[in-house]
Amino acid sequence: MNTSFRPVKVRQTVMRAARFHEYGGAESLVIEQVPDPHPGPGEIRVRVAAASVNPIDWKLRSGALHQLIPLELPDIPGRDGAGVVDEIGDGAQGVSIGDRVFGLGGVTGATAELLILSAWAHTPATWNDEQAAGAGLASVTAMGGLNALGSLAGRTLLVEGAAGGVGSAAAEIAVAQGATVIGTASERNHEFLTSLGAVPTTYGPGLAQRLTTLAPHGVDIVLDTAASGSLDDLVAIAGDPKRVATVADHAGGQRLGAHVVNAENDPALLSAAAELGGQGRYTPRIEQAYPLQRIADAHAHAERGRTRGKIVICI
Ligand SMILES: NC(=O)c1ccc[n+]([C@@H]2O[C@H](COP(=O)([O-])OP(=O)(O)OC[C@H]3O[C@@H](n4cnc5c(N)ncnc54)[C@H](OP(=O)(O)O)[C@@H]3O)[C@@H](O)[C@H]2O)c1
């Protein structure tokens, strides 16, 4: 028997991912091989079919948030995604290898072949992978904002910024919960808002006046997803800051006493979104799907602030 010691080389397996090595513009994104991640306790790993692009991705990549949320560079952009479970961390319940899921991980990490999720739900059969990828952050943010406003049934809700990722999710989900929804968007998006079940109007000067025609009995509650500086006007329209929630204007919300809502990695909200999806009452709208190698174009597109629904990246 040969007893001589031979060191065993453990080969680190790698995946393809988009990364940025320094804060900067969309052109700083590169595709490269990086070590595979593995799930910790309570987490799962997903072989990613598609990841979504959210405003936080380009805000983090640019360095605009580096004091609030410092990143360890290089880092992989992306907050949410969808795919098939391929590894399960200790204690993670209710999920099996091969299940189709969508959900949320950390603030970064999604735009890669493998993604760690700490909150997830099973993808309804009614959604393709791109739609599932678009449902993560948008749905939990929309539902968090709507939940802060109390019961929706029979009430008139104004969604400021209803054509965007969060706004379009909020509009459709609120309609499903029995609200009459008025949404603001530029005119080119009015048909889109109608397709969500919302009554469209334009944002900006004269909004209160336009609403007197669209909602003669008044607007009961308001969800702001636009960060456009309109929060004072929205509070005046609702008549009480406690009837207003914002996911976008934290300083304004605090100053005015409105509900300030942040997305949470909450599996219950994801499951509720999936259930509505399965019933055909919430379908994330995908404006454009980019291949991974065009992630810089996807970020540049998102950064223009005119996204209709969601932009996703197919891995
Ligand atoms: N607190 C949280 O945890 C959280 C989570 C997710 C997102 N957010 C924040 O919420 C905001 C929305 O996110 P998102 O993913 O929905 O962004 P998004 O998809 O990039 O939003 C784009 C939409 O904004 C609309 N818009 C632009 N200017 C507007 C204005 N002045 N008034 C009304 N709508 C306007 C555009 O409609 P038109 O093209 O028709 O103008 C476009 O459809 C962002 O500020 C984001 O950072 C916060």
The ligand as an SDF file (V2000), in Angstrom:
LIG
                    3D

 48 52  0  0  0  0  0  0  0  0999 V2000
  -38.1580   51.4750   -0.1160 N   0  0  0  0  0  0  0  0  0  0  0  0
  -37.8420   50.3780   -0.7790 C   0  0  0  0  0  0  0  0  0  0  0  0
  -37.5240   49.3480   -0.2010 O   0  0  0  0  0  0  0  0  0  0  0  0
  -37.9010   50.4110   -2.2870 C   0  0  0  0  0  0  0  0  0  0  0  0
  -37.9760   49.2200   -3.0160 C   0  0  0  0  0  0  0  0  0  0  0  0
  -38.0740   49.2900   -4.4030 C   0  0  0  0  0  0  0  0  0  0  0  0
  -38.0670   50.5490   -5.0120 C   0  0  0  0  0  0  0  0  0  0  0  0
  -37.9490   51.6660   -4.2630 N   0  0  0  0  0  0  0  0  0  0  0  0
  -37.9360   52.9930   -4.8820 C   0  0  0  0  0  0  0  0  0  0  0  0
  -39.2180   53.2240   -5.4510 O   0  0  0  0  0  0  0  0  0  0  0  0
  -39.0790   54.0030   -6.6300 C   0  0  0  0  0  0  0  0  0  0  0  0
  -39.7610   53.2550   -7.7780 C   0  0  0  0  0  0  0  0  0  0  0  0
  -39.0840   52.0430   -8.0490 O   0  0  0  0  0  0  0  0  0  0  0  0
  -39.4110   51.2660   -9.3910 P   0  0  0  0  0  0  0  0  0  0  0  0
  -38.6590   50.0030   -9.3820 O   0  0  0  0  0  0  0  0  0  0  0  0
  -40.8760   51.2610   -9.5950 O   0  0  0  0  0  0  0  0  0  0  0  0
  -38.7440   52.2910  -10.4390 O   0  0  0  0  0  0  0  0  0  0  0  0
  -38.8960   52.3330  -12.0150 P   0  0  0  0  0  0  0  0  0  0  0  0
  -39.5440   51.0990  -12.5130 O   0  0  0  0  0  0  0  0  0  0  0  0
  -37.5650   52.6970  -12.5540 O   0  0  0  0  0  0  0  0  0  0  0  0
  -39.8850   53.5830  -12.2420 O   0  0  0  0  0  0  0  0  0  0  0  0
  -39.9840   54.1020  -13.5360 C   0  0  0  0  0  0  0  0  0  0  0  0
  -41.3340   54.7740  -13.6660 C   0  0  0  0  0  0  0  0  0  0  0  0
  -41.3440   56.0180  -12.9780 O   0  0  0  0  0  0  0  0  0  0  0  0
  -42.3010   56.8310  -13.6290 C   0  0  0  0  0  0  0  0  0  0  0  0
  -42.0490   58.2380  -13.3440 N   0  0  0  0  0  0  0  0  0  0  0  0
  -40.9560   58.9600  -13.6720 C   0  0  0  0  0  0  0  0  0  0  0  0
  -41.1050   60.2280  -13.2370 N   0  0  0  0  0  0  0  0  0  0  0  0
  -42.3270   60.2910  -12.6220 C   0  0  0  0  0  0  0  0  0  0  0  0
  -43.0410   61.3260  -11.9640 C   0  0  0  0  0  0  0  0  0  0  0  0
  -42.5530   62.5630  -11.8440 N   0  0  0  0  0  0  0  0  0  0  0  0
  -44.2480   61.0360  -11.4340 N   0  0  0  0  0  0  0  0  0  0  0  0
  -44.7680   59.7940  -11.5440 C   0  0  0  0  0  0  0  0  0  0  0  0
  -44.1340   58.7650  -12.1600 N   0  0  0  0  0  0  0  0  0  0  0  0
  -42.9220   59.0190  -12.6920 C   0  0  0  0  0  0  0  0  0  0  0  0
  -42.1100   56.5220  -15.0880 C   0  0  0  0  0  0  0  0  0  0  0  0
  -43.3530   56.7280  -15.7470 O   0  0  0  0  0  0  0  0  0  0  0  0
  -43.4030   57.6240  -17.0520 P   0  0  0  0  0  0  0  0  0  0  0  0
  -42.3830   57.0360  -18.0040 O   0  0  0  0  0  0  0  0  0  0  0  0
  -44.8160   57.4740  -17.5090 O   0  0  0  0  0  0  0  0  0  0  0  0
  -43.0220   59.0130  -16.6380 O   0  0  0  0  0  0  0  0  0  0  0  0
  -41.6760   55.0640  -15.1120 C   0  0  0  0  0  0  0  0  0  0  0  0
  -42.7400   54.2050  -15.4840 O   0  0  0  0  0  0  0  0  0  0  0  0
  -37.5820   54.2320   -6.8340 C   0  0  0  0  0  0  0  0  0  0  0  0
  -37.2540   55.4810   -6.2810 O   0  0  0  0  0  0  0  0  0  0  0  0
  -36.9560   53.1060   -6.0310 C   0  0  0  0  0  0  0  0  0  0  0  0
  -35.6480   53.4390   -5.5850 O   0  0  0  0  0  0  0  0  0  0  0  0
  -37.8760   51.6240   -2.9170 C   0  0  0  0  0  0  0  0  0  0  0  0
  1  2  1  0
  2  3  2  0
  2  4  1  0
  4  5  1  0
  4 48  2  0
  5  6  2  0
  6  7  1  0
  7  8  2  0
  8  9  1  0
  8 48  1  0
  9 10  1  0
  9 46  1  0
 10 11  1  0
 11 12  1  0
 11 44  1  0
 12 13  1  0
 13 14  1  0
 14 15  2  0
 14 16  1  0
 14 17  1  0
 17 18  1  0
 18 19  2  0
 18 20  1  0
 18 21  1  0
 21 22  1  0
 22 23  1  0
 23 24  1  0
 23 42  1  0
 24 25  1  0
 25 26  1  0
 25 36  1  0
 26 27  1  0
 26 35  1  0
 27 28  2  0
 28 29  1  0
 29 30  1  0
 29 35  2  0
 30 31  1  0
 30 32  2  0
 32 33  1  0
 33 34  2  0
 34 35  1  0
 36 37  1  0
 36 42  1  0
 37 38  1  0
 38 39  2  0
 38 40  1  0
 38 41  1  0
 42 43  1  0
 44 45  1  0
 44 46  1  0
 46 47  1  0
M  CHG  2   8   1  16  -1
M  END
$$$$
